[in-house]
Amino acid sequence: MSERFVVAREGCDLIGERWPGTGALVVLLHEGVSDRRGWRQVADLLAPRATTVAYDRRGYGESALSTAPFTHVADLLSVLDQEQVGNAWLVGASAGGGLALDTALLAPDRVAGMVLFGTAVSGAPEPELDPDTARFDKLLDAAVADGNIEEVNRLETWLWLDGPSSPEGRVGGPARALALDMNAVILRNGAREDEGGSQVNAWSRLDEVHVPVVVACGELDVPFLIDRSRELAGRLPHGRYHELPGMAHQPYLEHPGTVADLILRASTAD
């Protein structure tokens, strides 16, 4: 069972959940098309072997849009301070992974290790899109221009949950319903992924990351993310790559047991 918590910050209260456990603290950081709810099944499986925390960034889930300047790194450090821990394992998906990397560079003493899924990396080169992903890019541009939020949600869920080369609806049931609902909140709020950055160019500073890092990516994810994840793992001093067969960009929704097992193996390794 989880416990709800609030971290009071200037311009916004951060809403989160804690799953008590006996091991090291694991902080689950959501991506740009989801909120903390996407991690709940994984968190249930991590506890009680790990104390687990997930929270909504500003403009996502239950956390309101910010009314004051902020950085996501400072918000994350405030969550760690409230948990009264020296350091924690950071587990980030996509934009959440980018936040984890930036935090490891700006506050290295607060990060024990990382597990990153299809991660963003601040300062990474602009990607070349494969034909399938480029098709989604054009369709999304048209839907945004038309102000059709429902179509944007449908297309983004197809792209990220199913994968750009997979048929729409490859992943169904409660996982799809949750993905659509989480992203609908974000679209209604108008949350922007480019807000709250810390001006970190992590791509050029990967040699400064000295904690263990598992970089995982779904076999069906966007091809440039697969290539970037492999390169990232190779460039990190203590990085290793892990492929997730048959999964796309939101593996925690598709196979929470596989994701939880990967996190536990990494965070409890000697």
N, C-alpha and C positions, 0 to 999 in steps of 0.2 A: 504494500500500500504506500502511496506517495503522500507527501506533505506539501501543501501549497506555501509559497513564501513570496515576499515582496522586498525588493531592494529599492529604497528611495534614492532617486537621482535627480539632479536639477533638470527640469523640463520633461521628466517622464518617470513613472514608477515601473521598474522591470518586474514582470510577473514570472514566477518559475515554480518548479517542483523539485522535491528532494526525495530520493529513495534511500533510506538508511541502510548502511551495510558496515562490515567490519574492516574492509580493505581500504586501499588508497582512494582518494577522491577522483572520480571521472566526471568531466564536464562535457556534455553533449551539445554541440553547436549546430543549429539548423541551417539549411541552405536558403537561397533567396526565393524559393517558391513554396516554402513550408513554414511551420512553426514548431514549438516544442512537442506538440502532440504526435508528430511523426516519429519521435524517439521512444514513445511510451512502451511499446512492446519490447524494444531492446533493453530499456531501463529495468523493466520487470524481470528480465532474464539476468541482468548484471547483479542485481541485489539478491542475496545479501553479501555476495563475495566482494562487492565494491560499493562504497557510498557514491551515489550517482545523482547528478544535478543536471537539469535542463531548464532553460529560460527562454522567453520570447524577447528578441531584440526589438528596439524601438520601431513601431509601425507594423509589427508582426503579432499574430495571435491576440493575446490579451493586453499586450503593451502598446500604449497609444503612440501616435506620432509625436516626435519631440517638439517642444516649444522653445528649446534652448540649444546652442551649439553643443556638440558632444563628439566623442569617438567611441567606437565599439570596443577598442582595446581597454580604454578606461572603464567602461561599463563591465567588461569581463573581470577586470582586476577587482572591481567593487564586489562582484559576486564571490570571488575567491576570498576577499577580506571578510565578507559576512560569514563564510564557511569556516573562517579562522584556521586556514591551512597555509603552510608555507608554499607548497607547490601542488600541482595536480596534473593528471593526464588529460589532455585536450583531444576530443574526438570531434572532427568537423567534417561536414558534408558540403562540398562546393564552396559557396561564399563563407560558410562556417569554417571550412578548412583554411581559407585565406586568412580569416581572423586568427586562427590558431597559429599560423606561421608568423604573422605580424607580431603577435604577442610573444612568441618565442624569441624574436629578435629584440623587441623593446623591453621585455622583462624576463630575461632568460632564467632568473632564479625562481620564477613562479611556475615553470613548465617542467614536468618530470619526463614527459614523452608525448608523442602524438600518434593518432591514427587518422588518416585523411582519406576521404572518399570522393573521387572525381573532383579534386580540389581546384579552387581558384588559387592564383598566385599573384600577388601584387607586383606590378612591373613586368609581367610576362609579355612576350611579343604578341601582337595581333595574330590570331590564327587564320589559316586558310581553311575555308569550309568545304567539306565534301558535298557532292550533289544533293544527297538527301537532306543534310542539315541546311544547305543553302535554300532548298525549297521551303523549309519551315521558316527561314528567315524572311523570305518574301511574303509568305502568307501572314506571318505575325505583323509585319510592317503594315500590310493592308488592313488587318483587323484593328490595329491601333489607330490608323488614320481614320477609320470609320467610327471609332469610339465604341466598338463592339466588344465589351469586356467579357461576355460569355464565350465568344469565339476565341478571344485571347486565352482564356482559361482552358478551353477544350484543346487548343493547339499546344499550349505549353505542357499540359498534362500528357498528351500523346508523345511529345518530344522527349520529356524527361522521365516519365514513368515507364513508357513502353520502349522508347529508343527510336532514333530517327529513321532506322531502316526496318522497323517492326510494324506490324499492322496495328491500327488503333484498337485498343481494348485488349491487347495481349495480357495486361494485368487488370483484373476486374475485381468485383466484390468490395469488401470493406476498405481495402487498400486504395482502390481508385476513388471511392466516395470520399475518403479522408483527404487524398491528394487534391481533389477538386475543391473541397471545402476550405482547406488551408490556403490555397492560392486565391480563392475568391475573396477572402478577408484582406489579403495583401493588395489585390487589385482595387478593391473598394477604398482602402485606406490611401492608396496612391503612394505606398512605401517605395523608396528608391534605394537601390543597392549601392549607388555611388555616394550616399551620405554616410558620415561617420567614419571616414577613412583616416588613417594616421600618416599618410604620405610616406609609406614604407615601400621601398623597392626590393621586395624579398627575393625576386628572381636573381638579382645581382649580388645577393648576400647569403646565398644558401650555405656557403662554406662556414658561416658563423653559427649554424644550428648544430649543436653538439649533443643533443638528446636523441634517443632512438625514435625513429619515425617509420611507421608502416604506411605506404601509399597504396591504396586499393582503388580499383576502378572496374566497373562492370563491363563485361565482354560486349554488351549491346549499347554501351554509352556512345556519345558523340565521338567520332574518331579522333579529333584533335585533342580531346581530353584524355583519351587512352594514351596517345603519343606523349602528351605533356606529362602525364603521371609516370610513365616509364622513365622519361628523362629526369624528372624531379627526383625519383628514387635513386637514380644513378648518381646524381650530383650531390645529394645530401651525404655528409660524412658517415652517418649511421642510418641510412635509409635502405629499405627493401621494398620491392614491388610485390603486390598480391593481386592476381586476377580473380574476378568474381564471375564464374561461368553462368551464362543464361540470365544475367541481370543487366539493368541499365543504370540510370543516374540516381535512382532512389532505392538502393538495395535494402535499406532498413525497413522499407514498406513491403518489399517483395519477400525477403527471407531474413526476418529479424534474428532468428536463431543463429544463422551463419555469421551475421554481423556481430552479435553479442559474443560469440565464441572467438572471433578474430580479436575483438577488443580485450577480452579477458586474457587470451594468450599473450598479447603484447604487453599489457599493463601488469601482469604478474610474473613475467619472465625474470629469471635471475640475471 
